[in-house]
Structure formats: structure tokens, C-alpha cells
Amino acid sequence: MATKVIYFVRHGESVLNSQGIRQGAEGALTDKGREQALATARKFPKHKGRPQVLISSPFERTKETSDIIAHELGITDIEYSDLLKERRNPREIIGHHGDESEVRQIIDLIDKGFHKDNFRYSDEENFADLKERAKALLEYISQRKEKRILMVTHNIFLKMIISYMLMGESLTASEYNKLSFLNPIENAGLTICTYKKWPFCKPEWKLLVWNDILQPEMASEVG
């Protein structure tokens, strides 16, 4: 089997991102976010070698990012998958500013603290949920027939995808939180991985590029 190349793109800056508001499925892109998405789209070849399929989270900000990329690359159809959605936040923080004291306490507890893998604050997707979804996504990718796959997703879940890709079942909540804190992903950042599976061999995932970004003001210089 030939090597598959998987391009992961985080959505461009959303209005709620710019305001520091914790969001759910809602949140359109800012002008800056649209420029970021276009700058990232222009990194890809438009004809030979371009992604064969674009699969996106169904959230508003990822749909808009995907539309911009698809238009730039001449991709006529976008697929949507719930496997690429962002982590469901606890209801107590959705729509609230990240600087609110209660929100900071909750985020510190679930995203920055060392806790058991099955810890759950309220109704959020916890570490165990996200790890299982990342595992399901990698299996989904392995079954796709395309060799060049572009996926548009979100900050927290993309970190989980890569963390599980690198560490597998040995990944713990504490290890994930450490990796997440030390490895930020910018809006419209591009992460590139490969997947290889040969008969009678263990599948091989590799991380090639992490969070490659291009500032919007440089987009005009890109072919």
C-alpha cells in the first residue's frame, strides 16, 4: 500500500476566538480568519498533487474555513464528519469569557491539571471520550481509499489526534495535558502526517509538520 498523506488544518480565527469566548458549534470567521484560511489554502498545489478529498468538522467556523480552501483549490465537494468536531465544552463555560474566574478554574481543572483518565467535570467530552474518538478517526482514515486527505478540525481535538497517533493506548490524561500545553496550534495552522500499512506489518503513523502557519499579509507572495 502506498503512503497516505493527511493534512490537518485548524479553522481560521472565529469572532468568538477573537473575543476570548468559549464556544460551541457556533462562531463565524473574522476577516482575519478568512485571510488565514486563504493563506493556508495557497500552500497546496492547485492541480497535480492537490488533496483528493476535503473532510471537515460540521461546525460553522470549520465549514467556512473549508469553503475558502475548497474554492481556492478547485475542490467541488466537501464531506463532513462528526469525528472532526471540537471537544464538547462543559455547559458552564460555553458563551463565557475565558478570563472569568469560574471559567479559568474549570479550564485549569480539566485542561491543565493532572487527573485520572476518566475524570469528568460535568457534561463535557472528557479525556477518555476524546481519546476514543481520536482512535476512531485514525481507523476511519486508514480505511479511506484516497492517498492525499485534507481534514479541517479544531484546536483541542487536533492535539488529541496527534497525541494518540504518537503514543497510542499508553497516552494518559496527564500526559495529554502536558503535550497540549507545550504545543500550541495557531488558527489555520497546518499539520501534516503520513500513514503506511504494509502486509503483515504494524501500521505506521508519522508526524512530519506541526502547526505550520503563514501570516495573512504574506499570502500574496505564495503561488
C-alpha positions in Angstrom: 0.0 0.0 0.0 1.3 3.5 -0.9 1.8 6.0 1.9 -1.1 8.2 2.7 -0.6 11.9 3.4 -3.0 13.6 5.8 -3.2 17.3 6.0 -4.9 18.7 9.2 -5.9 22.3 9.3 -7.3 24.1 12.3 -10.0 26.6 11.3 -9.3 30.3 10.9 -9.8 32.8 13.7 -13.5 33.0 14.7 -15.3 36.0 16.1 -15.6 34.3 19.4 -11.9 33.3 19.3 -11.0 37.0 18.9 -13.3 37.9 21.9 -11.9 35.2 24.1 -15.3 33.5 24.4 -15.6 29.7 24.9 -17.7 28.4 22.0 -19.8 25.5 20.9 -20.8 24.8 17.3 -21.4 28.5 16.6 -18.9 31.1 15.6 -18.2 32.5 12.1 -14.8 33.6 11.0 -13.4 37.1 11.3 -11.9 38.9 8.3 -8.5 37.8 9.7 -9.7 34.2 10.0 -10.8 34.2 6.3 -7.4 35.6 5.3 -5.7 32.9 7.4 -7.7 30.2 5.7 -6.8 31.6 2.2 -3.1 31.8 3.1 -3.1 28.2 4.2 -5.1 27.1 1.1 -2.4 28.7 -1.1 0.2 26.4 0.3 -1.3 23.4 -1.6 -0.8 22.6 -5.3 -3.9 23.5 -7.2 -3.7 20.8 -9.8 -1.4 17.7 -9.7 -0.7 16.6 -6.1 -3.6 18.5 -4.5 -5.7 16.8 -1.8 -8.1 14.3 -3.3 -10.7 14.8 -0.7 -11.6 17.6 1.9 -13.4 16.4 5.0 -14.5 18.9 7.6 -16.0 19.3 11.1 -19.6 20.4 10.7 -19.2 23.4 12.9 -19.7 26.9 11.5 -16.1 28.1 11.7 -14.7 24.9 10.1 -17.3 24.9 7.4 -16.4 28.4 6.4 -12.6 27.6 6.5 -13.3 24.5 4.3 -15.3 26.6 1.8 -12.4 29.0 1.4 -9.9 26.2 0.9 -12.1 24.3 -1.4 -12.7 27.3 -3.6 -9.0 28.1 -3.8 -8.1 24.5 -4.7 -11.0 23.9 -7.1 -12.5 21.1 -4.9 -16.1 20.8 -5.7 -17.4 18.6 -2.9 -16.7 18.8 0.9 -17.5 15.9 3.2 -18.5 16.5 6.8 -17.7 14.2 9.7 -18.7 14.4 13.4 -15.4 12.7 14.2 -13.7 16.0 13.5 -15.8 18.2 15.8 -14.2 20.1 18.7 -14.3 18.8 22.2 -17.7 19.5 23.7 -17.1 22.0 26.4 -18.9 21.8 29.8 -22.1 23.8 29.7 -20.9 26.1 32.5 -18.3 27.8 30.2 -20.0 27.9 26.8 -20.6 31.6 25.9 -18.4 32.9 28.7 -15.2 34.7 28.6 -12.0 32.8 29.3 -11.0 35.4 31.9 -14.0 34.8 34.1 -12.8 33.3 37.4 -15.1 30.3 37.3 -14.2 29.6 33.7 -10.5 29.8 34.5 -10.9 27.4 37.4 -12.8 24.9 35.2 -10.3 25.1 32.4 -7.4 24.7 34.8 -9.1 21.7 36.2 -9.9 19.8 33.0 -7.1 21.0 30.6 -4.1 21.9 32.7 -4.3 19.7 35.8 -3.1 16.2 36.4 -6.2 14.0 36.9 -7.5 10.5 36.2 -8.3 9.5 32.7 -12.0 9.1 33.4 -12.4 12.5 35.3 -15.4 14.4 34.2 -16.4 17.9 35.4 -20.0 17.9 34.2 -21.3 17.2 30.7 -18.2 17.8 28.6 -16.4 15.2 26.5 -13.6 14.1 28.8 -10.2 12.7 28.1 -11.4 9.2 27.7 -14.1 10.3 25.2 -11.7 12.3 23.1 -9.1 9.5 23.1 -11.7 7.0 21.8 -12.8 9.5 19.1 -9.2 10.1 18.0 -8.7 6.3 17.8 -11.9 6.1 15.7 -10.7 8.9 13.4 -7.4 7.2 12.7 -9.2 4.0 11.8 -11.5 5.9 9.5 -8.5 7.5 7.8 -6.9 4.1 7.4 -10.0 2.8 5.6 -10.2 5.7 3.1 -9.1 4.9 -0.4 -7.6 8.4 -1.1 -3.8 8.9 -0.7 -4.0 12.6 0.0 -6.6 13.6 2.5 -7.3 17.1 3.9 -9.2 17.5 7.1 -10.3 20.7 8.8 -10.8 20.4 12.5 -10.2 22.2 15.9 -7.6 23.0 18.4 -8.2 20.7 21.3 -9.2 17.7 19.2 -6.3 18.1 16.8 -3.9 17.9 19.7 -5.6 14.7 20.8 -5.4 13.2 17.3 -1.6 13.8 17.2 -1.1 12.8 20.8 -2.9 9.5 20.3 -1.1 9.0 16.9 2.3 9.3 18.7 1.5 7.4 21.9 -1.4 5.1 21.2 -3.1 3.4 24.1 -0.3 4.4 26.5 -1.5 8.1 26.4 -2.8 9.3 29.7 -4.8 12.4 30.6 -1.8 13.9 32.4 0.5 13.3 29.5 -2.0 14.7 27.1 -2.5 17.9 29.1 1.3 18.4 29.2 1.6 17.8 25.5 -1.3 20.1 24.8 0.1 22.9 27.0 3.6 22.8 25.4 2.5 22.5 21.8 0.1 25.3 20.7 -1.8 25.2 17.4 -2.5 28.6 15.7 -5.6 29.4 13.8 -5.3 27.9 10.2 -2.1 26.1 11.3 -1.2 23.2 9.0 -0.2 19.8 10.4 1.0 17.0 8.1 1.1 13.3 8.9 1.6 10.1 7.0 0.1 6.6 7.3 1.7 3.5 5.9 0.4 -0.1 6.2 2.2 -3.0 4.6 1.0 -6.6 4.8 1.9 -8.4 8.0 3.4 -5.2 9.4 2.1 -2.8 12.1 0.6 0.4 10.7 3.0 3.3 10.9 1.9 6.9 11.6 4.4 9.7 11.4 4.1 13.4 12.2 6.0 15.4 9.6 4.9 19.0 10.2 3.4 20.6 13.2 1.5 23.9 13.2 2.9 25.4 10.0 1.5 28.9 9.6 1.6 31.7 7.1 0.7 35.2 8.1 -2.2 36.7 6.0 0.0 39.6 4.9 2.4 37.1 3.2 -0.4 35.3 1.3 0.1 37.4 -1.8 3.7 36.1 -2.1 2.6 32.5 -2.3 2.0 30.9 -5.7 
